[in-house]
Amino acid sequence: MRQWIFGCLVLCAACGKDGESSDDSSTGASSESCGDVDGAGGDTGDVPNLLGAWTTTFGQNLYDDGFCSVPGLEVADIQQFMNQVFTIDGRAPDGLYAHFGAETDLMPGLINANGGVVFTGTRQEGSHTLYVSVGGLLYRQPQTDRDEIRGFGYIGVDKDGADAVIDCWLQGDFRATRSGN
């Protein structure tokens, strides 16, 4: 695991400061291989750079199967870990990873040239295993002049964390707004 994280850090270093893309021929990095999947530009189809910190909300419109509150892990607790800062690092299009809070909870991800992005992973909450999938469309929101990802969030819960079976779930809307711009 340590080698994988170190390898990602080395690759990310070629992308420029704070996740900004670069076209520096000395590093061999290009904006395509960093966080801006379609390269720099201001045309109407420009997909923003994905790397960096995002402030997220999950489940303003939430559906759960009605059985997901378990002792030590209520629905609000499940929902809460996704309502915080979400950080995206790595290299586009398929070397991306993201995490909510602790950097040990890495979720691999992908982006396509149209701005479609998805991240999936697992997270331990006590004796429960959460199977998480979030994604949507990355674009520049003209009303707020900020980058956003809008789409879906799904959390499957393995109540005992031992049998790898999703016993209950939450699903709802997912919105991430770039932090600091």
N, C-alpha and C positions, 0 to 999 in steps of 0.2 A: 504494500500500500504506500509506503514511504517513497519508493522509487517512482510509482505512478504519479504521486503528487509533485515530486521534484521534476519529473519529465514535463508535466503540465506547466509548471512555473517557468522552466527554461523556454518552452514553446511560446508562452504568453509574453515573455520578456521581449521577444522579437516583434511584438505587435505594437509597441510604443507605450508611452506613459499613460497610466490610468485607463488602459483599455482602448486608447485612441488608435485608429488604424494608421499604418505608415506604408509608404512605398519605397522604403530604404533598400536599395540594391545591395548594401553591405550586409544586411541581415537576411536577405532573401524573402523578407516578409512582404506581403501585399495586403491591401484592405480586404480582399476576398478571404484570405486565410486567417484573418483576425476576427473581428466582430461585425464587420460590415459586409454582409454576404454578396451584395450587388455592387460594391465599390462606392467610392465617393461620388456625390452628384446631387443636383437639386431638381432633377426632373420629377414629374408627377408620380412615377413609379419607384422613387427612391425608398429603400428600406433602411431605417436608421441602424447605427451600430448597436449591437445587442449587449455588449459587455458593460459591466458596472453594477451599481446598486439600484434596486427598484423597491418602492414602497408598495405593498400588496394588500388587497382585500379579497377575501374569499367568502362566498356564501351569503351575499346580501339577498339573493334569491336562492334558498337552500332547500334541498329535498333530502331527507334521510328515510331509510326504510322503516323507521319507527322502533327499531330494536337496537340502536347503536350505543345508547348510554349504558355503560358497564361500570361497576364499582372501580373508582380510581381513574376513570376516563369518561367523563360526560361529553355530550355533543359539543358543548361550548369549549371544552378543553381541546378536543380534536380540531375544531375550527380555529382556535386561537393561535396555534403555532404557525399557521399560514398567514396570519394578519400581522406581519412585521416586515423587516427588511429582507429582501430576497436578493442574493448576489449571484451574478452570472460571470463566469470566467471561462477560459479555454480558447479554442479556435473554431471559427465557423468553417464549414457548415455542420460537421458531424463530430467535432472534438470539444463540444461545449459541456460544461457541468455547472450546476447551480446548487445553492444551499440556502436553507432558512436557518438563521442563527448559527449553530455550531458547524464548523467546517468539516466535521467528521460525517455529517449527513449529506454526502454528495449525491446529486441526481444527474445522471448523464442526459444530454439533450441534443437536439437537431434543429436546424433552421433551413428553410428552402428559399430560393430566390424571390419568392412572392411574399416573404415575411411570415410564413407559417412556422411556428415554433412549438416544441413540446419537450417536457422534461418528465422523467419518471424515476422513482426510487422507493426505498423503504426507510422506515424510521421506527426506532424502538421507543415506546412510551410505557415504562414499567414492564409488565409481563405481556403487553400487547404489541403486535407488529402492525404498523400502518403501511399500506401500499398506496403510494401517492402518484398521481399523474396530473399535471397542469400544462396548459398551453393556450394558444390562440393566435391572433394576428398581431404582428408588430407593425406599428405605423406612427406617424407624427400626427398628434391631435391638434388641428388648427385652432380650435376654440380656446385651448389652454396653452398652446405653443409648447407642448411637452410630448415626449415619446411615451407610448403606451403599448401594453400587450393586453388584449381583451379576448376572453374566451371562456374556457371551462376549467373546472377543478373536480377531481374525484379522489376520495380517500376510502379505500377498502380496509376494514379492520379485522385482523385475526385476533379474536378475543383472548385465546390462550397463548398465542405466539409460538406454538409448538407444531401445529399440523399444517401450516402454510395454506389454510383454507380461509377465504374471506367470509366471515360470519355476518357482517353487516356493513353498511356503507353510507357515505355522505356524498352528494354531488351538488354542484352549483356553479354560479358564475365566478370567474377569476379575473381580476383586474390588477395590473402592475403598472405603476407610473414611475418613470425614471426619477430617482432621488437627486436633488441638487440642481435641477435645471429649470 
